[in-house]
Amino acid sequence: MFNDTIALTGRSLKKWIRNPAAIMPGLFMAIFWLALFGSSFNPINLIPSQIGGTALSPVLVGQIKSAMTSVFGGAANYITFLTAGVIAFIVIINMAYGGIDIVIDRQLGYLNSLLNAPISRASIFSGVTQNFVKAMFIAVLTFAVALLIPNGVQLGSGFSVLSFVGVFVAFGLVTFGFACLFTAVAFSVRQVDSLVAIINFLAFPLVFMSSAMFPLGTFPSWLKGIAQVNPITKAVETVRLLIVYGNLSSAQLSTIGWNMLYLTAFAVILALIGYLIARKALKPD
């Protein structure tokens, strides 16, 4: 099974590497959300210097800015707050659309050949690894964009290699869980249009019903309850703590620990559900 999984994953990644244009949409999306949306929509810039022709005192402006910084989790600027959400958004969307290759393989007869070959269904489903690898590469690329753009993400003074690892462990867990789900969905449909419709129905609401783009405090009560149990929220809140603070208090470490446990359970449960769905769908045409 292991060798079959490696072979199938290697085939998909080779196709991806040989087509550099496949990476460009993720890069452009990162630049758009961080450099354009993150800069132009910075809520701090909405604070007026005067009202009705009367200038606001610097002290009052400073207090408003301090309050807004607190609302955004202590982030030095909106891009710092937004980075975690943008990475989550990009990896989930790219990973979801990665299932298009599976649908095309079915239409071309390649998947049917695999189903008639003497390899286990688990090996075919574990090809989810290729979607996971692609998504994590895009995540690292997006993080690099956030660091390089003018007035980009500002890391906390205590940010370290361990913090960097924690960032991508959190993203890795949520990415793996959704990779299993979306890969199973891709095995279950016969047309690309059907997959795209399902992705639009699931992926976008999942992202926007989380704290990826805006703090939970701005949500209405009914939506806040949903967002609080959304695994994307758990991932981005963990990443924000690591990015903004670096050196964490015991309370923050406890929050990260519980979030990681939540994300681990999510990844395991989605892997099981995805496998069961795919096993039922993986039948020769």
GUVEX-836715 format. One line per 2 residues: number of its first residue (from 0); for each residue x, y negated, z of N, C-alpha, C. Coordinates in nm, 2 decimals. Atoms other than C-alpha are relative to their C-alpha. Layout:
N
NUM	X Y Z X Y Z X Y Z; ... .
END
This chain:
285
0	0.08 0.12 0.00 0.00 0.00 0.00 0.09 -0.13 0.00; -0.09 0.12 -0.01 0.28 -0.24 0.09 0.06 -0.04 -0.13 .
2	-0.06 0.03 0.13 0.46 -0.20 -0.24 -0.10 -0.05 -0.11; 0.10 0.05 0.09 0.13 -0.24 -0.43 -0.04 -0.15 0.02 .
4	0.04 0.14 -0.04 0.05 -0.56 -0.24 0.11 -0.09 -0.05; -0.11 0.08 0.05 0.40 -0.70 -0.32 0.00 -0.02 -0.15 .
6	0.00 0.01 0.15 0.37 -0.62 -0.69 -0.11 -0.09 -0.05; 0.12 0.08 0.04 0.02 -0.78 -0.72 0.02 -0.15 0.04 .
8	-0.03 0.14 -0.05 0.13 -1.09 -0.52 0.10 -0.06 -0.09; -0.11 0.05 0.09 0.45 -1.12 -0.73 -0.05 -0.03 -0.14 .
10	0.05 0.03 0.13 0.26 -1.10 -1.05 -0.08 -0.14 0.00; 0.08 0.13 0.00 0.02 -1.39 -0.95 0.10 -0.12 0.02 .
12	-0.09 0.12 -0.02 0.30 -1.61 -0.82 0.09 -0.03 -0.12; -0.08 0.03 0.12 0.51 -1.56 -1.13 -0.08 -0.08 -0.10 .
14	0.08 0.08 0.09 0.22 -1.68 -1.34 -0.01 -0.14 0.04; 0.01 0.13 -0.06 0.19 -1.98 -1.11 0.13 -0.08 -0.02 .
16	-0.13 0.06 0.01 0.56 -2.06 -1.11 0.03 -0.04 -0.15; -0.03 0.03 0.14 0.58 -2.04 -1.49 -0.09 -0.11 -0.06 .
18	0.09 0.11 0.05 0.31 -2.30 -1.52 0.01 -0.12 0.10; -0.02 0.11 -0.09 0.44 -2.61 -1.34 -0.12 -0.10 0.01 .
20	0.11 0.09 0.00 0.13 -2.80 -1.44 -0.11 0.04 0.11; 0.09 -0.04 -0.10 -0.06 -2.59 -1.19 0.02 -0.06 0.13 .
22	-0.03 0.07 -0.12 0.11 -2.77 -0.91 -0.04 -0.14 0.00; 0.02 0.15 0.01 0.05 -3.12 -1.04 -0.14 -0.05 0.06 .
24	0.12 0.05 -0.06 -0.32 -3.15 -0.94 0.01 -0.01 0.15; -0.02 0.01 -0.15 -0.23 -3.08 -0.57 0.09 -0.12 0.03 .
26	-0.09 0.12 -0.02 0.05 -3.34 -0.59 -0.08 -0.13 -0.02; 0.07 0.12 0.03 -0.17 -3.60 -0.75 -0.11 -0.03 0.10 .
28	0.11 0.02 -0.10 -0.45 -3.54 -0.50 0.06 -0.05 0.13; -0.07 0.05 -0.12 -0.20 -3.59 -0.21 0.03 -0.14 -0.01 .
30	-0.04 0.14 0.02 -0.08 -3.92 -0.36 -0.13 -0.08 0.01; 0.13 0.07 0.00 -0.44 -4.03 -0.42 -0.05 -0.02 0.14 .
32	0.06 0.01 -0.13 -0.57 -3.96 -0.07 0.09 -0.08 0.10; -0.09 0.06 -0.10 -0.26 -4.07 0.12 0.04 -0.15 -0.04 .
34	-0.05 0.13 0.04 -0.12 -4.36 -0.08 -0.11 -0.10 -0.03; 0.11 0.09 0.04 -0.45 -4.50 -0.21 -0.11 -0.01 0.10 .
36	0.11 0.01 -0.10 -0.73 -4.41 0.02 0.05 -0.03 0.14; -0.06 0.02 -0.13 -0.51 -4.40 0.33 0.04 -0.15 0.02 .
38	-0.05 0.14 -0.01 -0.37 -4.75 0.26 -0.11 -0.10 -0.01; 0.10 0.10 0.03 -0.67 -4.93 0.12 -0.12 0.01 0.11 .
40	0.11 -0.02 -0.10 -0.92 -4.79 0.38 0.05 -0.01 0.14; -0.05 0.01 -0.13 -0.70 -4.85 0.68 -0.09 -0.09 0.09 .
42	0.10 0.08 -0.08 -0.96 -4.96 0.95 0.07 -0.12 0.07; -0.06 0.11 -0.07 -0.70 -5.18 1.12 0.00 -0.13 -0.09 .
44	0.01 0.11 0.09 -0.71 -5.40 0.80 -0.13 -0.07 0.00; 0.14 0.06 0.00 -1.08 -5.46 0.86 -0.02 -0.10 0.11 .
46	0.01 0.10 -0.11 -1.01 -5.67 1.17 0.02 -0.14 -0.06; -0.01 0.14 0.06 -1.08 -6.04 1.07 0.09 -0.08 0.09 .
48	-0.09 0.09 -0.08 -0.84 -6.31 1.17 -0.09 -0.12 0.05; 0.09 0.10 -0.05 -1.14 -6.55 1.21 -0.14 0.04 -0.03 .
50	0.14 -0.03 0.01 -1.51 -6.54 1.24 -0.07 -0.14 -0.01; 0.07 0.12 0.02 -1.73 -6.83 1.11 0.09 -0.12 0.00 .
52	-0.09 0.11 0.00 -1.43 -7.05 1.06 0.08 -0.01 0.12; -0.07 0.00 -0.12 -1.31 -6.99 1.41 0.10 0.11 0.01 .
54	-0.10 -0.11 0.00 -0.98 -6.81 1.44 -0.01 0.08 0.13; -0.01 -0.08 -0.12 -0.96 -6.52 1.68 0.13 -0.01 0.07 .
56	-0.13 0.01 -0.07 -0.70 -6.53 1.95 0.08 0.12 -0.03; -0.09 -0.12 0.02 -0.40 -6.31 1.90 -0.02 0.11 0.10 .
58	0.02 -0.09 -0.11 -0.47 -6.15 2.23 -0.12 0.09 -0.03; 0.13 -0.08 0.04 -0.83 -6.05 2.12 0.03 0.09 -0.11 .
60	-0.03 -0.08 0.11 -0.70 -5.92 1.79 0.08 0.12 0.04; -0.08 -0.11 -0.05 -0.44 -5.72 1.97 -0.08 0.10 0.08 .
62	0.09 -0.09 -0.08 -0.70 -5.57 2.21 -0.09 0.08 -0.10; 0.08 -0.08 0.10 -0.92 -5.47 1.91 0.09 0.10 -0.07 .
64	-0.09 -0.09 0.06 -0.62 -5.31 1.74 0.03 0.12 0.09; -0.03 -0.11 -0.09 -0.53 -5.12 2.05 -0.12 0.09 0.02 .
66	0.12 -0.08 -0.01 -0.89 -5.00 2.09 -0.02 0.09 -0.12; 0.02 -0.08 0.12 -0.90 -4.88 1.73 0.11 0.11 -0.01 .
68	-0.11 -0.10 0.00 -0.56 -4.71 1.77 -0.04 0.12 0.09; 0.05 -0.11 -0.09 -0.71 -4.52 2.07 -0.10 0.09 -0.06 .
70	0.10 -0.07 0.07 -1.01 -4.42 1.86 0.06 0.10 -0.09; -0.06 -0.09 0.09 -0.78 -4.27 1.61 0.12 0.08 0.06 .
72	-0.08 -0.09 -0.06 -0.60 -4.06 1.86 0.14 -0.05 0.03; -0.13 0.05 -0.02 -0.31 -4.29 1.92 0.09 -0.01 -0.12 .
74	-0.08 0.01 0.12 -0.19 -4.28 1.56 0.04 -0.14 -0.03; -0.05 0.13 0.03 0.03 -4.57 1.46 -0.07 -0.07 -0.12 .
76	0.07 0.05 0.11 -0.16 -4.62 1.14 -0.10 0.11 -0.05; 0.10 -0.09 0.05 -0.45 -4.46 0.95 0.06 0.12 -0.08 .
78	-0.07 -0.11 0.08 -0.22 -4.26 0.72 0.05 0.11 0.10; -0.05 -0.10 -0.10 -0.07 -4.09 1.03 -0.12 0.08 0.05 .
80	0.12 -0.07 -0.04 -0.42 -4.00 1.14 -0.05 0.09 -0.11; 0.06 -0.06 0.12 -0.53 -3.90 0.79 0.08 0.12 -0.05 .
82	-0.09 -0.10 0.06 -0.23 -3.68 0.70 -0.05 0.14 0.03; 0.04 -0.14 -0.04 -0.35 -3.37 0.89 -0.13 0.04 -0.08 .
84	0.13 -0.03 0.07 -0.70 -3.40 0.73 0.02 0.02 -0.15; -0.02 -0.01 0.15 -0.57 -3.45 0.38 0.07 0.13 -0.03 .
86	-0.07 -0.13 0.02 -0.34 -3.15 0.41 -0.11 0.11 0.00; 0.11 -0.10 -0.01 -0.64 -2.94 0.53 -0.09 0.00 -0.12 .
88	0.09 0.01 0.11 -0.86 -3.07 0.25 0.06 0.05 -0.13; -0.07 -0.04 0.13 -0.60 -3.01 -0.03 0.02 0.15 0.00 .
90	-0.02 -0.14 0.00 -0.51 -2.66 0.08 -0.12 0.08 -0.01; 0.13 -0.08 0.01 -0.87 -2.54 0.12 -0.05 -0.01 -0.14 .
92	0.06 0.01 0.13 -0.98 -2.68 -0.21 0.09 0.07 -0.10; -0.09 -0.07 0.09 -0.67 -2.55 -0.40 -0.01 0.15 0.02 .
94	0.02 -0.14 -0.03 -0.71 -2.21 -0.23 -0.13 0.05 -0.05; 0.13 -0.05 0.05 -1.08 -2.19 -0.31 0.00 0.01 -0.15 .
96	0.00 -0.01 0.15 -1.02 -2.27 -0.68 0.10 0.10 -0.05; -0.09 -0.10 0.04 -0.74 -2.02 -0.68 -0.07 0.13 -0.04 .
98	0.07 -0.12 0.03 -1.00 -1.75 -0.70 -0.05 0.01 -0.15; 0.04 0.00 0.14 -1.07 -1.85 -1.06 0.09 0.10 -0.08 .
100	-0.09 -0.10 0.07 -0.77 -1.64 -1.17 -0.05 0.14 0.02; 0.06 -0.14 -0.02 -0.94 -1.33 -1.01 -0.12 0.02 -0.09 .
102	0.11 -0.01 0.09 -1.26 -1.40 -1.20 0.04 0.02 -0.15; -0.05 -0.01 0.14 -1.06 -1.44 -1.53 0.06 0.14 -0.02 .
104	-0.05 -0.14 0.01 -0.88 -1.11 -1.45 -0.11 0.10 -0.02; 0.12 -0.09 0.02 -1.22 -0.94 -1.42 -0.05 -0.01 -0.14 .
106	0.06 0.02 0.14 -1.34 -1.09 -1.75 0.09 0.06 -0.11; -0.10 -0.05 0.10 -1.02 -0.99 -1.93 0.02 0.16 0.01 .
108	-0.01 -0.14 -0.01 -1.04 -0.63 -1.80 0.11 0.04 0.09; -0.12 -0.04 -0.09 -0.72 -0.64 -1.58 -0.05 0.05 0.13 .
110	0.04 -0.05 -0.13 -0.91 -0.61 -1.26 -0.07 0.14 -0.01; 0.06 -0.13 0.02 -1.11 -0.32 -1.39 0.11 0.11 -0.02 .
112	-0.11 -0.09 0.01 -0.78 -0.15 -1.48 0.06 0.03 0.14; -0.05 -0.02 -0.14 -0.66 -0.20 -1.12 -0.09 0.10 0.08 .
114	0.10 -0.08 -0.07 -0.98 -0.05 -0.99 0.00 0.15 -0.04; -0.01 -0.13 0.05 -0.93 0.26 -1.20 0.14 0.07 0.02 .
116	-0.14 -0.05 -0.03 -0.56 0.29 -1.10 0.00 0.07 0.14; -0.01 -0.07 -0.13 -0.45 0.51 -0.81 0.07 -0.09 0.11 .
118	-0.05 0.09 -0.11 -0.40 0.22 -0.56 -0.13 -0.03 0.08; 0.11 0.02 -0.09 -0.61 0.14 -0.26 -0.07 -0.14 -0.02 .
120	0.07 0.13 0.00 -0.88 -0.13 -0.25 0.06 -0.10 0.09; -0.06 0.09 -0.09 -0.70 -0.28 0.04 0.12 -0.07 -0.06 .
122	-0.11 0.06 0.07 -0.40 -0.34 -0.18 -0.04 -0.12 -0.09; 0.06 0.10 0.09 -0.61 -0.53 -0.43 -0.05 -0.12 0.08 .
124	0.04 0.11 -0.08 -0.77 -0.74 -0.16 0.11 -0.08 0.07; -0.11 0.06 -0.07 -0.44 -0.81 0.01 0.08 -0.09 -0.10 .
126	-0.06 0.10 0.09 -0.35 -1.00 -0.30 -0.04 -0.14 0.04; 0.03 0.13 -0.07 -0.51 -1.28 -0.09 0.13 -0.07 0.03 .
128	-0.13 0.05 -0.04 -0.14 -1.33 0.00 0.04 -0.11 -0.10; -0.04 0.09 0.10 -0.08 -1.51 -0.33 -0.07 -0.14 0.01 .
130	0.07 0.13 -0.02 -0.35 -1.77 -0.26 0.05 -0.07 0.13; -0.06 0.06 -0.12 -0.21 -1.82 0.09 0.13 -0.06 -0.02 .
132	-0.13 0.05 0.03 0.14 -1.87 -0.04 -0.01 -0.13 -0.08; 0.02 0.12 0.07 0.03 -2.13 -0.29 -0.05 -0.11 0.08 .
134	0.06 0.11 -0.08 -0.18 -2.32 -0.04 0.10 -0.05 0.10; -0.10 0.04 -0.09 0.11 -2.33 0.21 0.11 -0.09 -0.06 .
136	-0.09 0.08 0.07 0.34 -2.46 -0.05 -0.05 -0.14 -0.03; 0.06 0.13 0.02 0.10 -2.74 -0.14 -0.01 -0.08 0.14 .
138	0.00 0.06 -0.13 0.07 -2.81 0.24 0.13 -0.07 0.03; -0.14 0.06 -0.02 0.45 -2.87 0.27 0.02 -0.11 -0.10 .
140	-0.02 0.11 0.10 0.45 -3.08 -0.05 -0.08 -0.12 0.04; 0.08 0.12 -0.05 0.17 -3.30 0.09 0.06 -0.06 0.12 .
142	-0.07 0.05 -0.12 0.35 -3.34 0.42 0.12 -0.09 -0.05; -0.12 0.07 0.05 0.66 -3.45 0.22 -0.05 -0.14 -0.06 .
144	0.05 0.13 0.06 0.45 -3.71 0.03 -0.04 -0.10 0.11; 0.04 0.08 -0.11 0.31 -3.84 0.35 0.12 -0.07 0.07 .
146	-0.13 0.06 -0.06 0.67 -3.90 0.48 0.06 -0.10 -0.09; -0.07 0.08 0.09 0.79 -4.06 0.16 -0.07 -0.13 -0.05 .
148	0.07 0.12 0.06 0.52 -4.31 0.06 0.02 -0.12 0.10; -0.02 0.12 -0.08 0.56 -4.67 0.18 -0.10 -0.01 0.12 .
150	0.08 0.01 -0.12 0.42 -4.72 0.54 -0.08 0.13 0.02; 0.07 -0.13 -0.02 0.34 -4.35 0.55 -0.01 0.05 0.14 .
152	0.02 -0.06 -0.14 0.31 -4.11 0.84 0.11 -0.04 0.09; -0.10 0.04 -0.10 0.49 -4.22 1.15 0.00 0.11 0.11 .
154	-0.01 -0.11 -0.09 0.61 -3.92 1.35 0.03 -0.05 0.14; -0.03 0.03 -0.14 0.62 -3.93 1.73 0.14 0.02 0.03 .
156	-0.15 -0.01 -0.03 0.96 -3.98 1.89 0.04 0.14 0.04; -0.04 -0.13 -0.04 0.95 -3.63 2.02 -0.02 0.11 -0.10 .
158	0.02 -0.10 0.11 0.87 -3.46 1.69 0.12 0.07 -0.03; -0.12 -0.08 0.02 1.11 -3.17 1.64 -0.03 0.11 -0.09 .
160	0.02 -0.11 0.09 1.16 -2.86 1.44 -0.11 0.09 0.06; 0.11 -0.08 -0.06 0.93 -2.67 1.69 -0.13 -0.07 -0.03 .
162	0.12 0.07 0.03 0.67 -2.94 1.63 -0.04 0.03 -0.15; 0.02 -0.03 0.14 0.71 -2.88 1.25 -0.06 0.14 -0.02 .
164	0.05 -0.14 0.01 0.66 -2.51 1.29 -0.14 0.01 0.05; 0.14 0.00 -0.06 0.35 -2.57 1.51 -0.10 -0.05 -0.10 .
166	0.09 0.06 0.10 0.20 -2.79 1.24 -0.04 0.11 -0.11; 0.03 -0.10 0.10 0.23 -2.51 0.98 -0.05 0.13 0.04 .
168	0.07 -0.12 -0.06 0.13 -2.23 1.21 -0.15 -0.03 0.01; 0.14 0.03 -0.01 -0.20 -2.41 1.27 -0.06 0.00 -0.14 .
170	0.05 0.00 0.13 -0.25 -2.47 0.90 0.00 0.14 -0.06; -0.01 -0.13 0.05 -0.14 -2.12 0.82 -0.12 0.09 0.05 .
172	0.11 -0.09 -0.06 -0.41 -1.96 1.05 -0.13 -0.04 -0.07; 0.12 0.04 0.06 -0.69 -2.17 0.91 0.00 0.03 -0.15 .
174	-0.01 -0.03 0.15 -0.57 -2.13 0.55 -0.02 0.15 -0.02; 0.01 -0.14 0.02 -0.54 -1.75 0.59 -0.14 0.05 0.01 .
176	0.14 -0.04 -0.02 -0.89 -1.72 0.72 -0.09 -0.04 -0.12; 0.08 0.04 0.12 -1.05 -1.92 0.44 0.05 0.07 -0.13 .
178	-0.05 -0.07 0.11 -0.82 -1.75 0.19 -0.07 0.14 -0.02; 0.06 -0.13 0.00 -0.97 -1.41 0.29 -0.15 -0.02 -0.05 .
180	0.15 0.02 0.03 -1.33 -1.55 0.26 -0.01 -0.04 -0.15; 0.02 0.04 0.14 -1.28 -1.73 -0.08 0.05 0.11 -0.10 .
182	-0.04 -0.10 0.09 -1.09 -1.44 -0.23 -0.11 0.11 -0.01; 0.11 -0.10 0.00 -1.37 -1.20 -0.13 -0.12 -0.05 -0.09 .
184	0.11 0.06 0.08 -1.62 -1.44 -0.29 0.04 0.01 -0.15; -0.04 -0.01 0.14 -1.41 -1.44 -0.61 -0.01 0.14 -0.06 .
186	0.02 -0.14 0.04 -1.42 -1.06 -0.62 -0.15 0.03 -0.03; 0.15 -0.03 0.01 -1.80 -1.08 -0.59 -0.07 -0.06 -0.11 .
188	0.07 0.07 0.11 -1.88 -1.30 -0.88 0.05 0.04 -0.14; -0.04 -0.04 0.14 -1.86 -1.24 -1.26 0.03 -0.12 -0.09 .
190	-0.02 0.12 0.08 -1.85 -1.60 -1.39 0.07 -0.11 0.08; -0.07 0.11 -0.07 -1.62 -1.89 -1.32 -0.10 -0.11 0.05 .
192	0.10 0.10 -0.04 -1.93 -2.12 -1.31 -0.06 0.03 0.13; 0.06 -0.04 -0.12 -2.07 -1.92 -1.03 0.09 -0.02 0.12 .
194	-0.10 0.03 -0.10 -1.75 -1.94 -0.83 0.01 -0.15 0.03; -0.01 0.15 -0.02 -1.72 -2.32 -0.88 -0.12 -0.05 0.08 .
196	0.12 0.04 -0.07 -2.08 -2.36 -0.76 0.01 0.04 0.15; -0.01 -0.04 -0.14 -2.02 -2.16 -0.45 0.11 -0.08 0.08 .
198	-0.11 0.08 -0.06 -1.69 -2.35 -0.38 -0.06 -0.14 0.04; 0.05 0.13 -0.02 -1.87 -2.68 -0.41 -0.10 0.00 0.12 .
200	0.10 -0.01 -0.10 -2.14 -2.56 -0.18 0.06 0.02 0.14; -0.07 -0.04 -0.13 -1.90 -2.43 0.09 0.11 -0.09 0.04 .
202	-0.13 0.06 -0.03 -1.56 -2.60 0.07 -0.02 -0.15 0.04; 0.01 0.14 -0.03 -1.66 -2.97 0.06 -0.07 -0.03 0.13 .
204	0.06 0.02 -0.13 -1.91 -2.96 0.34 0.08 0.04 0.12; -0.09 -0.05 -0.11 -1.67 -2.76 0.56 0.10 -0.11 0.03 .
206	-0.10 0.11 -0.03 -1.41 -3.04 0.52 -0.06 -0.12 0.06; 0.06 0.13 -0.05 -1.64 -3.33 0.58 -0.09 0.02 0.12 .
208	0.07 -0.03 -0.13 -1.82 -3.16 0.87 0.11 0.03 0.10; -0.11 -0.02 -0.09 -1.49 -3.17 1.05 0.06 -0.14 0.03 .
210	-0.06 0.12 -0.03 -1.26 -3.44 1.19 0.12 -0.03 -0.09; -0.11 0.02 0.10 -1.04 -3.43 0.88 0.02 -0.14 -0.04 .
212	-0.01 0.14 0.05 -1.11 -3.78 0.77 -0.03 -0.11 0.10; 0.04 0.10 -0.10 -1.27 -3.96 1.06 0.00 0.07 0.14 .
214	0.00 -0.05 -0.13 -1.25 -3.92 1.44 -0.14 0.05 0.04; 0.13 -0.06 -0.05 -1.52 -3.71 1.62 -0.09 -0.11 0.06 .
216	0.08 0.11 -0.07 -1.63 -4.02 1.82 -0.09 -0.08 -0.09; 0.09 0.07 0.10 -1.78 -4.17 1.50 -0.12 0.08 -0.05 .
218	0.11 -0.09 0.06 -2.01 -3.87 1.43 -0.13 -0.01 0.08; 0.13 -0.02 -0.07 -2.38 -3.85 1.52 0.01 0.12 0.08 .
220	0.00 -0.12 -0.09 -2.45 -3.60 1.80 -0.02 0.13 -0.07; 0.03 -0.13 0.07 -2.59 -3.33 1.57 0.11 0.04 -0.08 .
222	-0.12 -0.04 0.08 -2.29 -3.34 1.34 0.12 0.02 0.08; -0.12 -0.02 -0.09 -2.04 -3.37 1.62 0.00 0.14 0.06 .
224	0.01 -0.14 -0.06 -2.16 -3.04 1.77 0.05 0.10 -0.10; -0.04 -0.09 0.11 -2.10 -2.87 1.43 0.15 -0.02 -0.02 .
226	-0.14 0.03 0.03 -1.76 -3.04 1.38 0.09 0.06 0.11; -0.09 -0.04 -0.12 -1.63 -2.94 1.73 0.03 0.15 -0.01 .
228	-0.03 -0.15 0.01 -1.66 -2.56 1.64 0.05 0.03 -0.14; -0.06 -0.02 0.14 -1.53 -2.61 1.28 0.14 0.03 0.02 .
230	-0.15 -0.04 -0.01 -1.19 -2.43 1.26 0.09 -0.11 -0.07; -0.08 0.11 0.06 -1.07 -2.72 1.03 0.03 -0.11 0.11 .
232	-0.02 0.10 -0.11 -1.12 -2.96 1.33 0.10 0.05 0.09; -0.10 -0.05 -0.10 -0.92 -2.73 1.56 0.14 -0.01 -0.06 .
234	-0.13 0.01 0.06 -0.64 -2.72 1.31 0.05 -0.14 -0.01; -0.05 0.14 0.02 -0.62 -3.09 1.23 0.02 -0.07 0.14 .
236	-0.02 0.06 -0.13 -0.66 -3.19 1.60 0.13 0.05 0.06; -0.13 -0.06 -0.04 -0.37 -2.96 1.68 0.12 -0.07 -0.07 .
238	-0.10 0.07 0.08 -0.16 -3.11 1.40 0.02 -0.14 0.04; -0.01 0.14 -0.03 -0.24 -3.46 1.50 0.07 -0.02 0.14 .
240	-0.07 0.01 -0.13 -0.12 -3.40 1.86 0.15 0.01 -0.02; -0.14 -0.02 0.02 0.21 -3.27 1.73 0.06 -0.11 -0.08 .
242	-0.06 0.11 0.08 0.26 -3.55 1.48 0.01 -0.13 0.08; 0.01 0.13 -0.07 0.15 -3.84 1.69 0.09 -0.01 0.13 .
244	-0.07 0.00 -0.13 0.31 -3.74 2.02 0.13 0.07 0.00; -0.13 -0.08 0.00 0.58 -3.48 1.96 0.02 0.06 0.14 .
246	-0.01 -0.04 -0.14 0.65 -3.46 2.34 -0.15 0.01 0.05; 0.14 -0.02 -0.04 0.32 -3.32 2.48 -0.01 0.01 0.15 .
248	0.03 -0.02 -0.14 0.17 -3.34 2.82 -0.05 0.15 0.02; 0.05 -0.14 -0.03 0.05 -3.02 3.00 -0.14 0.02 -0.05 .
250	0.14 0.00 0.05 -0.31 -3.11 2.91 0.00 0.02 -0.15; 0.00 -0.01 0.15 -0.22 -3.15 2.54 0.05 0.14 -0.04 .
252	-0.05 -0.14 0.03 -0.02 -2.82 2.54 -0.11 0.10 0.02; 0.12 -0.09 -0.02 -0.33 -2.65 2.69 -0.10 -0.01 -0.11 .
254	0.10 0.01 0.11 -0.55 -2.79 2.42 0.05 0.07 -0.12; -0.06 -0.07 0.12 -0.31 -2.67 2.15 0.00 0.15 0.02 .
256	0.00 -0.14 -0.02 -0.29 -2.33 2.31 -0.14 0.06 -0.03; 0.14 -0.05 0.02 -0.67 -2.29 2.31 -0.04 -0.01 -0.15 .
258	0.02 0.01 0.14 -0.69 -2.42 1.96 0.06 0.11 -0.08; -0.07 -0.11 0.07 -0.43 -2.17 1.84 -0.07 0.13 0.02 .
260	0.07 -0.12 -0.03 -0.62 -1.89 2.01 -0.13 0.01 -0.08; 0.12 0.01 0.08 -0.94 -2.00 1.84 0.03 0.02 -0.15 .
262	-0.04 -0.02 0.14 -0.77 -2.02 1.50 0.04 0.14 -0.03; -0.04 -0.14 0.02 -0.62 -1.68 1.55 -0.12 0.10 -0.01 .
264	0.13 -0.08 0.00 -0.96 -1.52 1.63 -0.07 -0.03 -0.13; 0.06 0.03 0.12 -1.10 -1.71 1.33 0.06 0.07 -0.12 .
266	-0.07 -0.07 0.11 -0.83 -1.57 1.09 -0.03 0.15 0.00; 0.02 -0.15 -0.01 -0.88 -1.21 1.22 -0.14 0.03 -0.05 .
268	0.14 -0.02 0.03 -1.26 -1.23 1.19 -0.03 -0.02 -0.15; 0.02 0.02 0.15 -1.26 -1.38 0.84 0.08 0.10 -0.08 .
270	-0.07 -0.10 0.07 -1.00 -1.13 0.73 -0.08 0.13 -0.01; 0.09 -0.12 0.00 -1.23 -0.84 0.84 -0.12 -0.02 -0.09 .
272	0.12 0.02 0.08 -1.54 -1.00 0.69 0.03 0.00 -0.15; -0.05 0.01 0.13 -1.35 -1.08 0.37 0.03 0.14 -0.06 .
274	-0.03 -0.14 0.05 -1.23 -0.72 0.34 -0.12 0.08 -0.03; 0.12 -0.07 0.02 -1.57 -0.58 0.39 -0.08 -0.04 -0.12 .
276	0.07 0.06 0.11 -1.72 -0.81 0.13 0.07 0.05 -0.13; -0.08 -0.04 0.12 -1.44 -0.73 -0.12 -0.01 0.15 -0.03 .
278	0.01 -0.14 0.02 -1.46 -0.36 -0.06 -0.13 0.04 -0.07; 0.13 -0.03 0.06 -1.82 -0.36 -0.15 -0.01 -0.05 -0.15 .
280	0.00 0.06 0.14 -1.76 -0.58 -0.46 0.10 0.07 -0.09; -0.11 -0.05 0.09 -1.45 -0.40 -0.59 -0.04 0.14 -0.05 .
282	0.05 -0.12 0.07 -1.62 -0.14 -0.81 0.03 -0.02 -0.15; -0.03 0.01 0.14 -1.52 -0.06 -1.17 -0.13 -0.04 -0.08 .
284	0.11 0.04 0.08 -1.75 -0.23 -1.43 -0.05 0.12 -0.09 .
END
